[in-house]
Amino acid sequence: MRAAAHVQLAVTLALAPLTVYWFAQVPLIGPLANAFAIPWVSVLITPSVLAGLVLPAPLDAFALRIAHGLLDVMMAGLQWLSGPRWALWWLPQPDGWTLAAAAAGVLWCLAPRGWPLRWAAPLTWLPLVAAAPSGPPHGSFRLTALDIGQGTSVLIETAHHALLFDAGPGPESTHAGERVVVPFLRAQGVNVLDTLIVSHADSDHSGGVPAVLEAIEVRQMVAALAPANARQHGADTLPCAAGQRWQWDGVEFAMLWPDAGPLQGKPNAHCCA
């Protein structure tokens, strides 16, 4: 058990820099999940699959159904383990120098016993856990159109503020809100959205909103048709209307459409612009 725990710690540390680079997160629950999943696969699932390969019909199908059931149980357990927010430590995506320093720290930390100054190895990880990179200069903005397929999701950042225009499709389509939008925001270090604008109710624009509200703090949502669960997550809501104006860090924003008043007709006719 001690040797297995040592291996799990070493694997977790060794993979942490690359995990942050690729997924903008460190799974703190990883060693515990492996302690459950590895024996389950090795002792139960793999023998059942091998039995399914060598047994004659109909015993082969019976063995594979057992393997499938065991896999379902394992996935349900891992899903339960990953539920708490603390199970994942979200970090901004590192640049090349930060990644190189963290990788050197891993080698330093996992060096043989007696290696000099091993206690100082964690210092090389400080850039990895540092705050997200600063926004664009005052008076300018950075606009990123996310590749979410059918639909729209655009992030606009000023020096100290962030606005998301639409959140892409949700579970009814490609899960882009959960798969693309939220991970990108996390990787950019955007943990708070000052404003979320939902242009209209079509699912390829609003379907990802629940995933964003669940993962990111949204202070205000402006929408032609505001989803009801926004207030449950503490976001102020108001309808978009021509004439609305605000300024962030020297950058002026203005709503051009729709006209104020009751919304009539199809949703596309009164999209927020």
Buried (B, 14 or more C-beta within 10 A) or exposed (E): EEEEEEEBEEEBBBBBBEBBBEBBBBBBBBBEBBBEBEEBBEEBBEBBBEBBEEBEEEEBEEBBEBBBEBBEEBEEBBEEBEEEEEBBBBBBBBEEEBBBBBBBBBEBBBEEEEEEEBEEBEEBBEBBBEEBEEBBEEEEBBEEEBEBEEBBBBBBBBBEBBBBBBBBBBEEBBBBBBBBBBBBBBBBBBBEBBBBBBBBBBBBBBBBBBBBBEBBEBEBBBBBBBBEEBEEBEBEBEBBBEEBEBEBBEBEBEBEBBEEEEBEEEBEEBBBB
